[in-house]
Amino acid sequence: MSAFRLVGVIHLPPLPGAANYRGASVREIARIAAEDARVLADAGFTDVMIQDASDNPQPVHVGPATVAAMAVVGAAVRNAVDLSLGVVAGHNDGETSVSIAHAIDAQFVRVKVLTGVSAGPDGWIEGCAHRVAMLRRLLGSEVEVWADAHEATSRAVTGDVVWAAQQAMSFGGASKVIVTRDSGVTDAVTDISAVKAAVGDDIDVLIGGRVNLGNIAIARAGSDGAILGSAIKTGPGDDARIDPEAARAFATS
């Protein structure tokens, strides 16, 4: 088992190309994201990830305006910190995530439905493993693919988390697997134990959500990392920043 990964997510405000874009300057969005990334680095996080989480309604595949904006923001974050950097674009735009990651020298992408089929707000979301693999080959990219096994914002057709994790690895070529349970971290840890029993300890399995200061110790004991978003923000709005005190509390817990 590798060292515990603490991944801080920078939820970007609505970007150009989003239905709810309000005209914010991409340069200013990038400046703020870089500042927040430095807060995470100073707190002791191991990874930072940028996400177009505030685009609403969020499309499965994003358009060129969003790609351009995320590349500008990601480059600013890359220049600001030496942390491992990740990208997640759209509801399931694995190809765009890889493209941006390759352009900005990021280390990984998060793909919510790499294999299988899920039902999301816009209908069916199909796995994109082949397209992601072909693009990585075309670019000669070594970016890692972190795949969700039944992520929280859609509902997988199959409820078998172990099978989903196995397929993400064997068919999808995932480097890491992410498990999230709406019912909480304890249940996520139970799923992770079952996954590792089936596939071995060679694969890192992270918890993708629902981690807070009350259960971070459980996450540390039963997983290889935690992805933190809302728990380290100053508030619920799409203009909320990374809270330095909250970030330090998670890093030192």
N, C-alpha and C positions, 0 to 999 in steps of 0.2 A: 504494500500500500504506500502510495506517495504521500508527501506532505499535504496537509489540509489546505485546500484552495478557498480563498475568500474573494468572491467575485462581486464587485460593486457595479451596478447598472446605472448608467446615466440615461435617464428617460428624457429624450429630446422633446422640446415643444413642437407644436404642429409645424411641419416643414413645407416648403414649396411643393406643390403637387398634391397636397392633402385637401380634402373638401373643406376642412375647418382651418386652413392656413389663414393667419391674420396679418400677413405682410411683414413679419419680423425679419430683420437683417440676418442673413446666413453668417456673415462675418461676426456679428454679435453673438449668435447662438454658438458659434465655434469658440469664441473667447470664453464664454461662460462654461462650456463643456470642458475646456482645457483647465480652467480654474478648479472645477469640481474634481477632475482627474487628479490634480495635485493634492487635493484634500484627501482623496483615497490613498494615494501613495504615502503621504505623510502619516496617515493613520496606521498603515501597515498591511493594507490589502495586497493580495498577490496578483489580482487581475482586475481590469476594468473593461466594461462592455458598453458600446453605444447602441441605442435602440430607438427607432421611430415610434415609440409607444403611444404618443399623444395624437397621432394622425387618426382622425375619426370621421366616418367609419374606416377602419383599417383594411386595405385591400390585401388579397392573398399575394398578388404580385404588384410591385410598385412601378411608377413611371420614371422617365428620365430626369425630371426635375428633382425628385426625391433622391435618386442615385447621386446626382451632382452635389446636392446639399450634404448628404451623408459623407461623401468623399471629402468635402471641404472640412466638415466637422471632425471626421476621423483623423485627417492629417494633422489638424491642430492638436488633438489629444495625443497622437503619436509623438509629436514634437515636444509635448509638455512633460511626458513621463516615460520611464523605462519599463513600466509594468507590462505584463502580457496583455495584449489588446484583443478584444473580440467584437464581432459585428452581428447584429440580427436585424434583418430588414423585412418589412411587411409581415403578414400573418404566416407566410411560409415561402418566402422568396429566397430559397437557398442559393440559386445562381447569382442573384444580385449581391447577396451577402458575401459570397466567395469573390466576386468581382471587386467589390469595395475593399475587402480585406487584402486581396493581392495588391491593389493599387496603393494602399496606405501602409503596407508592411505590418499588418495585423497577424496575430498568431492563430486565431480560431474564429469559427462562426458557430452560431447556435441555429439549428434547424428543427423546427417544432414537429413537422411530420416528414421525416426522412423516408420512412417506409410505411406501408399500410395506408389506410384511409380513415379520415376523421370527418365528423360533421361539425361545421363551424357556422358562424352567424350568416355567412354568404352561401352556405350549401356545402357540398362535398369538397374536402381538401385531400388531394392525392399525394402520395409520396413522390419525392423528387430526387431519389438517390442516383438514378442513372444520369440525369442532367447535371447534377452536382459533380459526379465523378468525371464526366466527360469534360466539363469546364476546367476542373482542376488539372486534368491531363493536358488540355489545350494550352493552359497558361503555364504549365510546369510548376504549379503552386503546391507548396507543402503545408498550406493552412489546414489546421485540424478541424474536423467536423464533430461538434458536440450535438448529439441527437436526443431529443426528448422521447421518453417512453410515455405516451399518453399525457401530453402537456395540458395545462389547466384551462386554456381558453378555447378548447374544442373537445369533442367527445369521440374517442376512438371507436371504430366498429367492433373491435374485439377488446375485451376488458382484461386480457391476459398480459400483465406487465412483463413477466419473464419472457414470454414469446416475443413481445414487442422489442425488448432489449436485445434479445438474441438476433432478431432480424436486422435491427439497426446496425449491429456489429458485423454479422456474417454477410448479409446482402448489401447493406448500405455503406459498409466500411467506416463506421463511426469510430472516432478515437476515444470519446468519452460518452457516457450515457447520463441523462438527467431524469430524475424521478420527482414528480410533484403530486401530493395528495391534498385535495381540498379539506380533508378531515384532519390534516395536521402532520407535523414532523414525525411523531411517533409511528404513524402508519406508513409514512414514506420510508423510514428506517427499516420497518418490517419488510417492505417490498424490496429494498436494497439488499437485505440479507438473503432474500429468496433469489434475487438476480445473481448475486455472487456465488451462491450455492450451485447455481446452474452453469455459470460461465467461468467461474474462478475469480481470483483476486487480481488478475493481471489488468483488468479494465477498471478505470476510475468511474465511480458513480456518484454524482452530485445531487443535492437537493435543490430543486428549481424555484421554490417559493414557500411561503408560510413560515419562514424562519424568523424568530424574534429573540430578544434578549432572554426571555424565559425558557426557550428551548434550544438555544445555540449549543449548550453542552451536550444535549442528546444528538444534535446534528454532528458535532465533532466526533462523538464516540461511534456513530453508526454510519458515517458516510465519508466520502473523500473530499467534500467541499460543499459550500453553500453559495447560492446566487441571491444577492440581496438588492432589492430595488426600493420599494415603498418604505421599508423598515429603516432606511438610512436617509430619508428625505425630510426636509423641514416642514412639509405639509402635503396635503392631498392634491393641490392644483398642478397643472402642467407647467407652471413656472417655478415650482419648488426646487430648491437646491439640495446638494448633498450636505447633511448636517455633520460638521466636524466632530461634535461630541458623541453623536450616535455611532459614527464610523469608528472612532477610537474605542468606544465601549464594546463593539463587536470584535474588533481586532484583539483586544486584550482579555476577552472573556474566556 
